[in-house]
Every structure is written in structure tokens, then in C-alpha cells.
């Protein structure tokens, strides 16, 4: 189960997600439209970050992405960087500091019955 958090205004959604019984909990910071610098990723398994794409796409700052990556690293949350976005998302690509981030959460603790 997941929630979208576009910027700091919507951090409360992570708190609501944490209250669920979902086996895998994820945050989609996509499109990332502003800073997310105080997110609590405790009991959140995965965070996906990406910029807005298409005509009229709003810009995403590199520092916003780096901040989320560091918070994820400190909390042990899998970090997936999807794309920079923009009007030509393929041209902008998905490298972050020369690297792709394709981390996925572990499902080993999920009850599959």
C-alpha cells in the first residue's frame, strides 16, 4: 500500500500509511514538487522519487532528491529514483550523481498465505 507525497505539505500521509496493516508500505514522491526534508520513514519499506513529466512539467531540484536519498539511507528504506522528468523525460534520464537507484523492499517478512 502506498501514498503520494509531493512536498512537505503532505507528510501526514506517511503517518496514515504507517497505521495500516499492509505488508509493504511505500511512499511515492512523484511528482516531487517541493522539498521533503522532514519525512519519517520509520516502518516505510520503500520510497520512489521522480520528477513531473510532459508539457508544463514543473522542475524538480536535485537537492530535494539528495535529501530524500539520505533520509532513506539512514532509515534503511529502499530508495528508487525513477526519473528527472521534464518535457522530454527520456532525454533528462534517471541518473542521480552518475548512478541509477533501483532498490526494492524485501518481502521476506510478508505473510504470503
matplotlib code that plots the C-alpha trace (Angstrom):
import matplotlib.pyplot as plt

x = [0.0, 1.3, 0.7, 1.8, 3.7, 4.6, 6.2, 6.3, 2.6, 1.6, 3.9, 0.9, 0.1, 3.1, 1.6, -1.7, 0.1, 2.1, -1.2, -2.2, -1.6, -0.1, 2.9, 4.8, 4.3, 5.7, 5.8, 5.7, 7.3, 6.3, 5.9, 8.3, 7.1, 8.9, 11.1, 10.6, 13.1, 11.5, 9.8, 9.7, 10.4, 10.1, 8.1, 8.1, 9.6, 10.2, 10.3, 10.1, 11.2, 10.6, 10.0, 6.9, 6.9, 5.1, 4.1, 4.1, 6.2, 7.3, 11.0, 12.5, 15.6, 18.5, 18.9, 15.3, 16.2, 19.5, 17.8, 15.3, 18.0, 19.9, 16.9, 16.1, 19.6, 19.6, 16.3, 17.0, 14.2, 14.7, 15.2, 14.2, 14.9, 12.5, 13.3, 14.2, 11.1, 10.6, 9.1, 11.5, 11.9, 13.9, 16.5, 16.7, 17.2, 17.3, 20.9, 21.5, 25.1, 26.1, 24.2, 20.8, 18.9, 16.7, 16.3, 13.2, 11.8, 12.3, 9.1, 10.7, 8.6, 5.3, 2.8, 2.1, -0.8]
y = [0.0, 3.4, 7.2, 10.1, 12.8, 15.7, 18.1, 18.8, 19.8, 16.1, 14.4, 13.4, 10.8, 8.7, 8.7, 7.4, 4.7, 3.6, 2.8, 0.2, -3.5, -3.5, -5.9, -3.4, 0.3, 2.8, 6.5, 7.8, 11.2, 11.6, 14.1, 15.7, 19.3, 20.7, 19.8, 16.8, 17.3, 16.0, 12.8, 10.0, 6.8, 4.5, 1.4, 2.6, 0.0, 1.9, 5.4, 6.2, 9.6, 11.2, 14.5, 15.5, 14.9, 16.2, 19.6, 22.1, 19.9, 21.7, 21.5, 19.3, 20.4, 18.0, 18.9, 17.7, 14.2, 14.1, 14.9, 12.1, 9.7, 10.4, 10.1, 6.8, 5.6, 6.5, 4.8, 1.6, 2.4, 1.2, 4.1, 4.1, 7.1, 6.9, 9.9, 13.6, 14.3, 17.4, 17.9, 15.3, 12.8, 10.3, 13.0, 14.0, 10.4, 8.8, 9.0, 10.6, 11.6, 9.2, 6.2, 4.5, 3.7, 0.7, -0.5, -2.6, -3.5, -7.0, -9.1, -11.8, -10.7, -10.7, -13.4, -14.9, -17.2]
z = [0.0, -0.8, -0.6, -2.7, -1.0, -3.4, -0.8, 3.0, 3.0, 2.6, 5.2, 7.3, 4.6, 5.8, 9.3, 8.0, 5.9, 8.9, 10.7, 8.0, 8.2, 4.7, 4.3, 2.1, 2.7, 0.2, -0.5, -4.0, -4.0, -7.6, -8.9, -6.4, -6.5, -3.4, -0.5, 1.6, 4.3, 7.4, 6.4, 9.0, 7.1, 10.1, 9.1, 5.5, 3.2, 0.0, -1.4, -5.1, -6.3, -9.7, -11.4, -13.2, -17.0, -20.0, -21.3, -18.5, -16.2, -13.1, -12.2, -9.5, -7.6, -7.3, -3.6, -2.9, -4.3, -2.4, 0.9, 0.4, -0.6, 2.6, 4.8, 3.2, 3.7, 7.4, 8.0, 6.0, 3.5, -0.1, -2.5, -6.1, -8.4, -11.3, -13.5, -13.6, -15.6, -17.7, -21.1, -22.5, -19.7, -21.8, -22.5, -18.9, -17.9, -14.4, -13.3, -9.9, -9.5, -12.2, -10.8, -11.1, -7.9, -8.3, -4.7, -3.9, -0.5, 0.9, 1.0, 3.2, 6.3, 4.4, 5.1, 1.7, 2.9]

ax = plt.figure().add_subplot(projection="3d")
ax.plot(x, y, z, "-o")
ax.set_aspect("equal")
plt.show()
